[in-house]
């Protein structure tokens, strides 16, 4: 079926001239009907074109299409790939957590690209100005809908799609790799039989031969890793010798590099003909690579690919692999989900991987099937060969997976309390009957009907929901009203807004009720969060953890002590090498939790406590001293510049303004940067306290009322002004500085002197609180 004949206005949107057999059979359901569509088809059979067909139909009607990509890395690839739509005059906008949202661009976009997590956030905030665009989606394309079965992410996709359908009822086009229970997904999405497709292996461009191979254990995990590598090379070598290509999946970024280095030596010792060291043109071409290890490796025909490489390096490796200059490629699982990069032989070397938040985990069955599906190069190979290398004890499990596939299950029950709390906080659920109505919109409800024994369906489901709702009420997340009505509390709403586990929210709420909070209290509360419960502390890391903590963290589990050690060492930029591999992921999650804790403290403890959390957050992020942390509030000042300025005695935004451009240049900043930094510092508040006619003395037994003025001499911000007398709270006020006045009672008590202290703190900025004192004699 010719593309230009069927879609003359959108022919340039497709990188080929004719639809294949699978695409042609599904085309009419997408273009000529209005119902929701579900397509299950083998990997590499061309499902992306079906997504593009649905998008074209939406654009033709001047609607907005939303594409849900399973990984953040893939959203960036779609942005690049769909420049074809941009060239046709349509706007493509990617919304991810790593970019600042531009609401105007999102609102005007014709094609939105998001991960399920970002779409979840947008639908939760749909009534805000920033995220109102999500209510205008006309078509939602779900790429890899079998992600529903993912342990941590499946429930997010499930509730997000259900919520989106309630918000704006878009047409849904769901695409999936082969799954046995495609009809369950179709029932969930209300796709009729005529728009539900299950394409079998005969639709694969290249037949797949998949099998399991075991290995014998060595003396330790390190030796086992190399035994699996030799096994993988044994499987790949015959294909490489026949000018084929092999793709080997390993557990981590570092493993891709180490395996490639070892493979080069092994293949050279086996005299396997490969590599292009004598090819002058290719040698010249590789000079563009930023990663020098990769440049040396590809000349031997061996490459590696992972998310830590620059986009240019990844693009070049993919190009050379497609061209045949790289014959053996080591990669992490990200490649299997996104890039269309098939090989004659695919080997999964590692079925277990280390997750910084979960410890050692089995690779998900979905990832395994996705990787193996990359075997077979259309137009080049008569068959694809795929192997799982695993422990003998796991072999039968993987053989069943290869031959029977994996039914897609709902993961909603695993986090039912958190998702139920979110829907109540949003106002979706206002009564018990609404709970059941909401549940019926989920994939969980469909699977519970299909497999009642597995899901404990029937009357017991209602009991379970009642029990979960009762727990939410008991925990203070939900309150009940008249006529069995339910409503989210401030605690419940904050928990939903920051995607917190309920145990973590309870811990933060409890911390907010304590007095005299310290930085140590804040760090411990975050390290002890339920989000870190599965963090493991390996034997090789324990000595480093103990050295950092020096006796602190008693009572915490080993994994939580490791988190605390990473947070503490991050504040000084001294994270031990033994903890570096997990530090980035743990730190990023901790920064999210610190931002949440700041909001909890602001709401339940007050702005001064919130400022403490904000300063702690900035120290963890920027590795800066407590005295200079305020510098990080200045736009354009990160860890490096803050340390440079602090080292020259410039420790606060006020110091920056006083130093001026010349002072910053003397401290080591370039003139252009210094000008921008000074300008940004002027946007921040610099506090001045005006004591007015505050007396120096007062007669014993008399009282007087005076006013103390507090103002900012530069920019403004929300501030908390607290007045104490001899350390006892007297009065406080939260206001936007600007300028404000605080009434202060001066009284002659039984002591000889009264020390009045005004403390100004900023809950939203990492500025060190400003204190000024006056002493009044009692005569």
C-alpha positions in Angstrom: 0.0 0.0 0.0 1.6 3.2 -1.2 1.9 6.0 1.5 1.5 8.9 -1.0 -1.7 7.4 -2.5 -3.3 6.7 0.9 -2.1 9.9 2.7 -1.1 12.5 0.1 -1.0 15.4 2.6 1.3 13.5 5.1 3.5 11.4 2.8 6.6 13.4 4.1 5.8 12.3 7.6 6.9 8.7 6.9 10.4 7.6 6.2 9.3 4.9 3.6 7.2 4.8 0.5 4.9 1.8 1.2 3.2 0.3 4.3 4.1 -3.3 5.2 1.6 -6.1 5.6 1.0 -5.5 9.3 0.6 -1.7 8.9 -1.7 -2.1 5.9 -4.1 -4.4 7.8 -4.4 -2.0 10.8 -4.5 1.2 8.7 -8.2 1.3 8.0 -9.1 0.9 11.7 -7.0 3.9 12.5 -7.8 6.2 9.6 -11.4 5.2 8.7 -12.9 4.5 12.2 -13.3 6.5 15.4 -13.1 3.8 18.1 -10.1 3.2 20.3 -7.4 0.9 18.8 -5.2 -1.8 20.4 -2.4 -3.4 18.4 -0.2 -6.2 19.6 2.6 -7.1 17.2 6.1 -8.5 17.4 9.1 -6.2 18.0 10.5 -4.5 14.9 7.3 -5.1 12.9 6.7 -1.4 12.3 4.3 -0.3 15.1 5.8 3.3 15.1 4.1 3.9 11.8 0.7 3.1 13.4 1.4 5.8 16.0 2.2 8.2 13.2 -1.0 7.3 11.3 -3.1 8.2 14.4 -1.2 11.4 14.8 -1.7 12.3 11.1 -5.5 11.8 11.5 -5.5 14.0 14.6 -3.5 16.7 12.8 -5.8 16.6 9.8 -8.7 17.5 12.2 -6.6 20.3 13.8 -6.5 18.4 17.0 -3.7 17.7 19.6 -2.0 14.3 19.8 -0.3 13.1 23.0 2.4 10.4 22.6 3.3 8.5 25.8 6.8 7.1 25.5 8.0 4.5 28.0 11.4 6.1 28.7 12.6 9.7 29.1 15.4 8.9 26.7 12.9 8.0 24.0 11.0 11.3 24.3 14.2 13.1 23.2 14.6 10.7 20.3 11.0 11.3 19.1 11.7 15.0 19.2 14.6 14.5 16.8 12.8 11.9 14.7 9.6 13.9 14.3 11.3 17.0 12.9 9.5 15.6 9.8 6.3 17.0 11.3 8.0 20.3 12.2 9.1 20.6 8.5 5.4 20.2 7.6 4.4 23.1 9.8 3.3 21.3 12.9 4.7 21.9 16.4 6.2 19.0 18.4 6.9 19.7 22.1 8.5 17.4 24.6 7.5 17.7 28.3 9.9 16.0 30.7 11.0 16.5 34.2 14.5 17.5 33.1 13.3 20.7 31.3 11.5 23.8 32.5 7.9 23.7 31.2 6.9 26.4 28.7 3.1 26.5 29.2 2.6 28.6 26.0 4.5 26.1 23.8 2.7 23.2 25.4 -0.7 24.8 24.8 0.1 25.6 21.2 1.8 22.2 20.4 0.2 19.9 17.8 2.1 16.9 19.1 3.0 16.5 22.8 5.5 13.9 23.9 5.6 12.8 27.5 6.5 9.9 29.8 3.7 8.3 31.9 5.2 9.9 35.0 5.1 13.4 33.5 1.6 12.9 32.1 0.5 11.7 35.6 1.9 15.0 37.1 0.2 17.1 34.4 -3.2 15.4 34.9 -3.0 15.8 38.6 -2.5 19.6 38.0 -4.9 19.9 35.1 -6.8 22.7 36.7 -3.7 24.9 37.0 -2.8 27.5 34.3 0.6 25.7 33.6 -0.9 22.3 32.9 -4.3 23.3 31.5 -3.1 22.1 28.0 -3.5 18.5 29.1 -7.3 18.9 29.0 -7.2 19.6 25.2 -5.7 16.3 24.1 -7.8 14.7 21.3 -5.8 11.5 20.7 -3.5 9.6 23.1 -1.0 7.2 21.6 0.4 4.7 24.2 3.7 3.3 23.0 4.5 -0.1 24.6 1.3 -0.4 26.6 2.6 -3.6 28.0 4.5 -1.3 30.4 1.3 -1.8 32.5 3.0 -4.9 33.9 6.1 -3.0 35.1 6.7 -3.2 38.8 7.2 0.4 39.6 5.8 2.2 36.6 2.8 0.1 35.5 0.3 1.6 38.0 1.4 5.1 37.0 0.5 4.4 33.3 -2.8 2.8 34.4 -4.1 5.6 36.6 -2.8 8.3 34.2 -4.7 6.9 31.2 -7.8 6.4 33.3 -7.6 9.9 34.6 -7.0 11.4 31.1 -10.1 9.6 29.7 -12.2 11.1 32.5 -10.7 14.6 31.8 -11.1 14.9 28.1 -12.0 11.4 26.7 -9.4 11.3 23.9 -9.2 8.6 21.3 -6.7 6.1 22.5 -4.4 4.1 20.3 -2.4 1.5 22.3 0.6 -0.3 20.8 2.3 -3.3 22.3 4.8 -6.1 21.8 3.2 -9.5 21.6 1.1 -10.2 24.7 -1.3 -13.2 25.3 -4.1 -11.2 26.9 -4.5 -8.4 24.3 -8.3 -8.7 24.8 -8.0 -7.5 28.4 -6.3 -4.3 27.3 -8.9 -3.9 24.6 -11.7 -4.3 27.2 -10.1 -1.7 29.4 -9.8 0.8 26.6 -13.2 0.0 25.1 -11.6 -1.1 21.8 -14.1 -3.1 19.7 -13.0 -6.4 18.0 -12.7 -4.6 14.6 -10.1 -2.3 16.1 -8.2 -4.9 18.2 -5.3 -6.6 16.5 -3.1 -9.5 17.6 -0.4 -10.0 15.0 1.6 -13.2 15.5 5.2 -14.2 14.9 4.5 -14.7 11.2 4.3 -10.9 11.0 7.9 -10.6 12.2 10.1 -9.3 9.4 12.6 -12.0 10.2 11.8 -15.3 12.0 13.2 -15.6 15.6 15.0 -18.5 17.1 15.3 -18.0 20.8 16.8 -20.2 23.5 18.4 -20.3 26.9 22.0 -21.0 27.7 23.4 -21.7 31.2 26.9 -21.1 32.6 29.0 -22.6 35.4 29.7 -20.5 38.4 33.1 -19.2 39.4 34.5 -18.3 42.8 32.8 -14.9 43.0 30.3 -12.6 41.2 33.2 -10.9 39.3 34.3 -14.2 37.9 30.7 -15.1 37.0 30.4 -11.9 35.0 33.3 -12.9 32.8 32.1 -16.5 32.5 28.8 -15.1 31.1 30.8 -12.8 28.8 32.7 -15.7 27.3 29.4 -17.6 26.9 28.0 -14.6 25.1 31.0 -14.4 22.8 30.8 -18.1 22.0 27.2 -17.5 20.9 28.0 -14.4 18.9 31.3 -15.4 17.2 29.9 -17.7 14.5 27.6 -14.9 13.3 30.4 -12.3 13.3 32.6 -14.7 11.3 29.8 -14.8 8.7 29.7 -11.0 8.5 26.7 -10.8 10.8 26.3 -8.5 13.8 25.7 -9.2 17.4 24.1 -7.1 20.2 24.9 -8.1 23.8 22.9 -6.6 26.7 24.5 -6.1 30.0 23.4 -4.7 33.4 25.0 -1.3 33.7 26.8 1.5 31.8 30.1 0.6 33.3 29.6 -3.0 32.2 29.1 -2.0 28.6 32.6 -0.4 28.6 34.4 -3.2 30.5 32.7 -5.9 28.4 33.7 -4.1 25.2 37.3 -3.8 26.3 37.5 -7.5 27.2 35.7 -8.6 24.1 38.3 -6.8 21.9 41.1 -8.8 23.5 39.2 -12.1 23.4 38.2 -11.8 19.7 41.7 -10.8 18.7 43.1 -13.8 20.5 40.6 -16.0 18.6 41.7 -14.4 15.4 38.1 -13.3 14.5 38.3 -11.1 11.4 36.7 -7.7 12.3 37.5 -4.1 12.7 38.5 -1.3 10.5 41.9 -0.1 11.7 43.3 -0.1 8.2 40.3 2.0 6.9 41.7 5.5 6.7 38.3 7.1 6.0 36.6 5.4 9.0 39.6 6.2 11.2 39.1 9.9 10.3 35.4 9.7 10.9 35.8 8.4 14.4 37.8 11.5 15.4 34.5 13.2 16.2 33.8 10.9 19.1 33.9 12.7 22.5 34.5 9.4 24.4 38.1 8.4 23.7 37.6 4.8 25.0 34.7 4.4 22.5 36.9 5.8 19.7 39.6 3.2 20.2 37.0 0.4 20.6 35.0 1.0 17.4 38.1 0.8 15.3 38.3 -2.9 16.4 34.6 -3.3 15.3 33.4 -3.4 18.9 31.2 -0.6 20.4 29.2 0.3 23.5 26.0 2.3 23.9 24.4 3.7 27.1 22.5 6.7 28.2 25.6 8.4 29.7 27.1 8.9 26.2 26.6 12.2 24.5 23.8 12.2 21.9 26.3 12.7 19.1 28.4 9.7 20.2 25.3 7.5 20.5 24.1 8.7 17.1 27.4 7.8 15.5 27.6 4.4 17.1 24.1 3.6 15.9 25.0 4.8 12.4 28.2 2.7 12.2 26.4 -0.4 13.6 23.7 0.0 10.9 26.4 0.4 8.3 28.3 -2.7 9.5 31.5 -0.9 10.7 30.7 -2.0 14.2 29.9 -5.7 14.3 29.6 -6.3 18.1 27.7 -3.8 20.3 27.3 -3.9 24.1 24.4 -2.0 25.5 22.1 -1.4 28.4 18.3 -2.1 28.1 17.5 1.5 27.0 18.5 0.6 23.5 16.0 -2.3 23.3 13.0 0.1 24.0 13.8 2.8 21.6 16.3 2.6 18.8 15.5 0.4 15.8 18.8 -1.3 15.8 18.4 -5.0 15.0 21.3 -7.6 14.9 21.5 -11.1 13.6 22.4 -12.4 17.1 21.2 -10.9 20.4 22.5 -12.2 23.7 21.3 -11.1 27.2 24.4 -11.6 29.3 23.0 -10.2 32.6 19.5 -11.2 33.8 20.1 -9.5 37.2 21.1 -5.9 37.7 21.9 -3.6 40.6 19.3 -0.9 41.2 20.5 1.9 43.5 17.0 2.0 45.1 16.1 -1.7 45.1 19.4 -3.6 45.4 19.9 -6.6 43.1 16.8 -7.3 41.1 15.8 -9.6 38.3 15.5 -8.0 34.9 11.8 -7.6 34.1 10.2 -10.1 31.8 9.1 -7.2 29.6 12.7 -6.0 29.2 13.9 -9.6 28.4 11.3 -10.0 25.6 12.0 -6.5 24.3 15.7 -7.2 24.0 15.3 -10.6 22.4 12.9 -9.0 19.9 15.8 -7.1 18.4 17.2 -10.2 16.8 17.1 -10.4 13.0 17.9 -7.7 10.4 15.1 -7.2 7.9 16.5 -7.5 4.4 19.8 -9.0 5.5 19.0 -12.1 7.7 16.9 -15.2 7.1 16.5 -15.7 10.8 17.3 -13.9 14.1 19.1 -15.7 16.9 18.4 -14.7 20.5 19.8 -16.1 23.7 19.4 -15.6 27.5 22.5 -16.5 29.5 21.4 -17.4 33.0 21.9 -19.5 36.1 20.8 -23.1 35.6 18.2 -22.6 38.4 16.5 -19.9 36.3 16.6 -21.7 33.0 13.1 -23.2 33.0 11.6 -19.9 34.0 13.1 -18.1 31.0 12.2 -21.0 28.7 8.6 -20.6 29.7 8.8 -16.9 29.1 10.2 -17.4 25.6 7.6 -20.0 24.6 4.5 -18.8 26.3 5.0 -15.0 26.6 4.0 -12.9 29.5 0.4 -12.0 30.4 0.0 -8.3 31.2 -1.1 -7.8 34.8 -2.2 -4.7 36.7 0.2 -3.4 39.3 -2.3 -1.0 40.8 -3.0 -3.1 43.9 0.7 -2.7 45.0 0.2 1.1 45.5 -3.6 1.2 45.8 -3.5 3.4 48.9 -1.2 6.1 47.3 -3.3 6.2 44.1 -6.6 6.2 45.9 -5.3 9.1 48.0 -4.3 11.0 44.9 -7.8 10.6 43.3 -9.4 11.8 46.5 -7.0 14.8 46.8 -7.9 15.7 43.2 -11.6 15.5 44.0 -12.3 12.7 41.5 -13.6 10.6 44.4 -16.0 12.3 46.8 -17.8 9.3 48.3 -17.5 5.5 48.7 -19.6 4.9 45.6 -17.1 7.0 43.6 -14.3 4.7 44.7 -15.9 1.7 43.0 -16.8 3.8 39.9 -13.1 4.9 39.7 -11.9 1.4 40.1 -14.0 0.2 37.2 -12.1 2.6 34.9 -8.8 0.8 35.7 -7.1 -2.1 34.1 -7.1 -3.7 37.5 -10.8 -4.1 37.4 -10.6 -5.8 34.0 -7.9 -8.2 35.1 -9.7 -9.0 38.3 -12.7 -10.1 36.3 -10.5 -12.2 34.0 -8.5 -13.8 36.8 -10.7 -13.6 39.9 -8.7 -16.1 41.9 -5.5 -14.2 41.3 -7.0 -10.9 42.0 -9.2 -11.8 44.9 -12.2 -10.4 43.1 -15.9 -10.3 44.0 -17.2 -8.9 47.3 -13.8 -9.0 48.8 -12.6 -6.3 46.4 -15.1 -3.9 47.9 -13.9 -4.9 51.4 -10.3 -4.2 50.4 -11.2 -0.8 49.1 -13.1 0.0 52.2 -10.2 -1.1 54.3 -7.8 1.1 52.3 -10.1 4.0 52.6 -10.4 3.5 56.3 -6.6 3.4 56.6 -6.4 6.7 54.8 -8.9 8.3 57.2 -7.0 6.9 60.2 -3.7 8.2 58.9 -5.1 11.7 58.5 -4.9 11.8 54.7 -8.6 11.8 54.2 -11.5 13.0 56.2 -15.1 11.9 56.1 -18.2 14.1 56.1 -21.9 13.8 55.8 -23.5 11.2 53.6 -20.4 9.1 53.6 -18.5 11.9 51.7 -14.7 11.9 51.6 -12.3 14.7 51.1 -8.5 15.1 51.0 -6.8 16.8 53.9 -3.8 19.1 53.7 -1.6 16.1 54.5 -3.3 14.0 51.7 -3.0 16.8 49.2 0.7 17.4 49.8 1.3 13.6 49.7 -0.3 13.4 46.3 1.4 16.5 45.0 4.9 15.1 45.7 4.2 11.5 44.9 5.2 10.4 48.4 4.8 6.9 49.8 2.3 7.2 52.7 4.8 6.0 55.3 7.1 8.8 54.2 4.4 11.4 54.4 3.5 10.3 57.9 7.2 10.6 58.9 7.5 14.1 57.5 4.2 15.1 59.3 5.6 13.7 62.6 8.8 15.6 62.1 6.9 18.9 61.6 5.5 18.6 65.1 8.9 18.6 66.7 10.5 21.7 68.1 14.0 23.0 67.5 14.7 21.1 64.3 18.3 20.8 63.1 19.9 20.0 59.8 20.7 16.5 61.2 16.9 15.9 61.8 16.1 16.9 58.2 18.7 14.6 56.7 17.7 11.7 58.9 14.0 12.1 58.0 14.9 11.9 54.3 17.3 9.0 54.7 14.7 7.1 56.6 12.0 7.6 53.9 10.1 4.6 52.7 11.3 5.4 49.1 14.8 4.2 50.3 13.6 1.0 52.1 15.0 -1.3 49.5 18.5 0.3 49.2 21.2 -2.2 50.0 24.5 -1.5 51.5 27.1 -3.9 50.0 29.9 -5.3 52.2 32.5 -3.2 50.3 30.6 0.0 51.2 30.1 -0.4 54.9 33.5 0.9 56.0 33.0 4.1 53.9 29.5 4.6 55.4 30.9 4.3 58.9 33.7 6.7 58.2 31.3 9.4 56.9 28.7 9.0 59.7 31.2 8.8 62.6 28.6 7.2 64.9 25.6 9.1 63.5 22.6 7.3 62.1 22.2 4.7 64.9 18.9 2.9 64.7 18.7 3.1 60.9 18.9 0.0 58.7 22.2 -0.4 56.7 20.6 0.8 53.5 19.2 3.9 55.1 22.6 4.6 56.8 24.1 4.4 53.3 21.6 7.0 52.1 22.4 9.3 55.0 26.2 8.9 54.3 25.7 9.9 50.7 23.6 13.0 51.7 26.1 14.1 54.4 29.1 13.7 52.1 27.3 15.4 49.2 27.0 18.5 51.3 30.8 18.8 51.4 31.6 17.3 48.0 33.5 14.4 49.6 31.4 11.3 48.6 33.8 8.3 49.0 34.6 6.4 45.8 32.9 3.3 47.2 29.6 5.1 47.3 29.8 7.0 44.0 28.1 4.4 41.8 24.7 4.8 43.6 25.2 8.4 44.8 23.7 10.2 41.8 20.4 8.3 41.8 20.0 8.4 45.5 20.9 12.2 45.6 18.3 13.0 42.9 15.6 11.2 44.8 16.6 12.8 48.0 16.4 16.3 46.5 12.8 15.5 45.5 12.0 14.4 49.0 13.8 17.5 50.5 11.6 19.7 48.3 8.5 17.8 49.6 9.7 18.0 53.2 10.1 21.8 52.8 6.5 22.1 51.9 5.4 19.9 54.8 7.4 22.0 57.2 6.1 25.2 55.7 2.5 24.0 56.1 2.7 22.2 59.5 5.7 23.7 61.3 6.1 27.2 59.9 8.3 29.1 57.4 11.4 29.1 59.6 11.5 25.3 59.6 10.9 25.3 55.8 13.9 27.6 55.4 16.1 25.0 57.2 14.9 22.3 54.8 15.6 24.6 51.8 19.1 25.3 52.9 19.8 21.6 53.5 18.4 20.8 50.0 20.8 23.4 48.5 23.8 22.1 50.4 23.1 18.5 49.2 22.7 19.7 45.6 25.6 22.1 45.4 28.1 20.8 48.0 28.5 24.1 49.7 29.2 25.2 53.3 26.4 26.3 55.6 27.6 29.8 55.7 27.8 30.3 51.9 24.7 28.3 51.0 22.7 31.6 50.3 24.9 32.2 47.2 23.1 29.3 45.4 19.9 31.4 45.4 21.5 33.6 42.8 20.7 32.7 39.2 23.9 31.5 37.5 25.7 30.5 40.7 26.2 26.8 41.2 28.6 24.8 43.2 31.8 26.0 41.5 31.1 29.7 41.5 29.7 29.6 45.0 32.9 28.0 46.3 35.1 30.5 44.4 33.2 33.5 45.8 33.1 32.1 49.4 36.8 31.4 49.2 37.3 35.2 48.6 35.1 36.1 51.6 31.9 36.8 49.5 29.4 34.5 51.3 25.9 36.1 50.8 23.9 37.8 48.0 24.3 41.0 50.0 28.1 40.5 49.8 27.8 40.1 46.1 25.9 43.3 45.7 28.4 45.1 47.9 31.4 43.7 46.0 30.0 44.7 42.7 31.4 43.6 39.3 35.0 44.5 40.1 34.9 42.5 43.4 33.6 39.4 41.6 36.2 39.7 38.9 38.9 39.9 41.5 37.4 36.7 43.0 37.9 34.9 39.7 34.7 35.4 37.7 34.8 36.8 34.1 33.5 40.3 33.6 30.4 39.1 31.7 29.5 36.5 34.3 30.1 38.9 37.1 27.7 41.4 35.6 24.9 38.8 35.3 25.6 37.5 38.9 25.4 41.0 40.4 22.2 41.7 38.5 20.6 38.4 39.7 21.7 39.1 43.3 19.9 42.4 43.2 16.6 40.5 42.6 17.1 38.8 46.0 16.2 40.3 49.4 18.7 42.0 51.5 17.3 42.6 55.0 17.5 45.8 56.9 15.9 46.1 60.4 14.7 49.5 61.6 14.3 49.6 65.4 12.8 53.1 65.3 12.5 54.6 68.7 13.1 51.3 70.5 14.1 52.3 74.1 17.5 51.5 75.7 15.8 51.2 79.1 12.4 50.8 80.7 11.3 51.2 84.3 10.5 48.0 86.2 6.8 47.1 86.2 5.9 49.3 83.2 4.9 48.2 79.7 5.2 49.9 76.3 4.3 49.0 72.7 6.8 49.8 69.9 7.0 48.9 66.2 10.1 47.3 64.5 10.3 47.8 60.7 11.8 45.1 58.5 12.4 45.8 54.8 14.4 44.6 51.8 16.8 47.0 50.3 16.9 45.1 47.0 14.5 42.4 45.7 11.5 40.9 47.4 10.4 37.5 48.6 8.1 35.8 51.1 9.7 36.2 54.5 9.0 35.1 58.1 9.7 37.7 60.8 10.0 36.2 64.3 10.6 38.3 67.5 11.9 36.7 70.7 12.7 38.1 74.1 15.4 36.3 76.1 14.9 33.3 73.8 11.1 33.1 74.3 8.8 33.6 71.3 7.0 36.9 71.4 5.4 37.6 68.1 5.8 36.5 64.4 4.5 37.5 61.0 4.8 36.2 57.5 4.8 38.8 54.8 6.2 39.6 51.4 9.3 41.8 51.7 9.0 44.7 50.6 8.5 46.1 53.9 6.6 45.2 57.0 6.3 46.3 60.6 6.0 44.0 63.7 4.5 45.2 67.0 6.8 44.5 69.9 5.8 44.8 73.6 8.6 46.2 75.8 8.0 45.5 79.5 10.0 45.8 82.7 10.1 42.4 84.2 12.0 40.8 87.1 15.3 40.5 85.2 18.0 43.2 84.8 18.1 43.0 80.9 15.7 42.0 78.2 17.3 40.9 74.9 15.0 41.3 71.9 16.0 39.4 68.7 14.4 39.8 65.3 15.0 36.8 63.0 14.1 37.0 59.3 14.0 33.8 57.3 12.9 33.0 53.8 11.0 29.7 53.4 11.4 29.5 49.6 15.1 30.5 49.4 18.3 29.0 50.7 19.3 32.2 52.4 20.8 32.1 55.9 18.3 33.7 58.3 19.2 37.3 59.4 19.3 38.1 63.1 19.5 41.4 64.8 19.3 42.1 68.6 18.6 45.0 71.0 19.2 44.9 74.7 16.8 46.9 77.0 17.9 47.5 80.6 15.2 47.2 83.3 15.7 50.0 85.9 
